[in-house]
Amino acid sequence: MMGGVNGAPDYIQTMNLGYLTPSANGGKVGATVTDSTKQGGIVAAYYLGTLIGCLVGGWIGDKLGRKKTIWIGALWILVGAPLQAAAQNVAWMVMARIITGVGTGHLNVIVPVWSAETSGHLSRGFFIALEFTLNIFGVVVAYWLEYGLSFIGDGNTQIRWRFPIAFQLVPLIGLVFATYFMPESPRWLMKAGRHDEARALLGRLRSEDGEVNDVALAEYYEIDQTIRMDGGEEPSYMKMFFSPCGKLHLSRRILQEWGGIAAITVYQPVIFGLAGFDASKAGWVSGVNTITYMFSTLICVFTLDRIGRRMTLFWGGAVQAFALIMAGVFVHLLTVHPEKTAQYGGAATFMVFLYTATFGASWLTVPWIYPAEIWPVNARAKGNAMGVVGWSIGNGWCTLLVPVMFAKIKENALYIFGCANILAIVVVYLFYPETANIDFLFMSDSPLVWHAEASHARLKGELDAIVEAKTHTVHKENYSDEKAL
């Protein structure tokens, strides 16, 4: 959303970020940003809110349940979004963005966890990836809404940036209404001691007729035994932070944002401007890029559960590094050979499109599903909060520095993001084990992949034996009852 807001002349004037450029021959009024640090600070304030909100939401999510946490987060946004839309100065806007960010932090923590816990083991990646397809659809709607409103009058209107901010309330209200009719997480119900509800819910989720079948029964006993192995005590954030899992979640999410997506999403018109496009063309090319971004997420929908989390991160990081470095090369060649704008500008644009599509098909989804799969049930929402803390730090840091980077070092910023993707591949190889259809990785004392996988193999064998024994006992009791009748 802020990608379009940042380019609105009235917003730049209201927030005192720069000066207006008069329209020529009946064209649009333009604007030049002179205080890029302030501009980045306004964007980054949102992520201070998400950092606070995710920690609070993680605690609430493990105490009160997944659905109630969604409603509490929505309430924060219902307060913050109208305040943003009505902002008259920087202080007002910053505070409103922090409030909205607190609500978003709640949602970012709990929605992936809730989705993962209600999905089956083999379809978990599918549903969360589909969730992000719809998420990016919202980005597409927001961007093209802002682009369309830029044609009202001479482009220097308040509705150009105030209405898109307020419009986010429409899907939010839809979320609150729809959530009321959806089930609570069966894993949270088990953790809260509501075993009968959890068992009945698993029957509805895992069978065609809504009855508790063998699949639902086996999952019920697996969850029960997993909770027993986890222990009843909920770990504190401090204890979780100093665990191998906590540190890794922070680093992964920071790397995700420093892989370049925050820069591309918020400042892509600036990047396409570096590639030689005027403001109008850079605007609609950015819009087309968001559509490509949305459709690319469908690749992850159908591949994530097939090739696994690690392989998705490996191929995504490699292609992203190549695309960003080559985009920087072509923009540099354009500055050296301005007469070849069409060739080098087009090549740089293609590389940005390639990067965005690759991110949507790989790194967008995995860092969100990973915490929901690797943390124990008694700390799953808090565990996901650790990841959102890293996401908030990475996004806030990145959005604060990116406008300054593009202003000072221009295309060289793309090389930095490219190198961050190469570093990410190494980190994933060493520290991030495969989590598709896997539990107990959090129980390993070592952060290294091979130690975590060995720990999982041992504990998984113990769990399977216990679940099989309990399921067999239930079948034997049912058979005895039927025989007696």
Secondary structure, 3 states (H helix, E strand, C coil): CHHHHCCCHHHHHHCCCEEEECCCCCCCCEEEECCHHHHHHHHHHHHHHHHHHHHHHHHHHHHHCHHHHHHHHHHHHHHHHHHHHCCCCHHHHHHHHHHHHHHHHHHHHHHHHHHHHHCCHHHHHHHHHHHHHHHHHHHHHHHHHHHHHCCCCCCCCCHHHHHHHHHCHHHHHHHHHHHHCCCCCHHHHHHCCCHHHHHHHHHHHHCCCCCCCHHHHHHHHHHHHHHHHHCCCCCCHHHHHCCHHHHHHHHHHHHHHHHHHHHHHHHHHHHHHHCCCCHHHHHHHHHHHHHHHHHHHHHHHHHHHHHCHHHHHHHHHHHHHHHHHHHHHHHHHHHHCHHHHHHHHHHHHHHHHHHHHHHHHCCCCHHHHHHHHHCCHHHHHHHHHHHHHHHHHHHHHHHHHHHHHHHHCCCHHHHHHHHHHHHHHHHHHHHCCCCCCCCCHHHCCCCCHHHHHHHHHHHHHHHHHHHHHHHHHHHHHHHHHHHHC
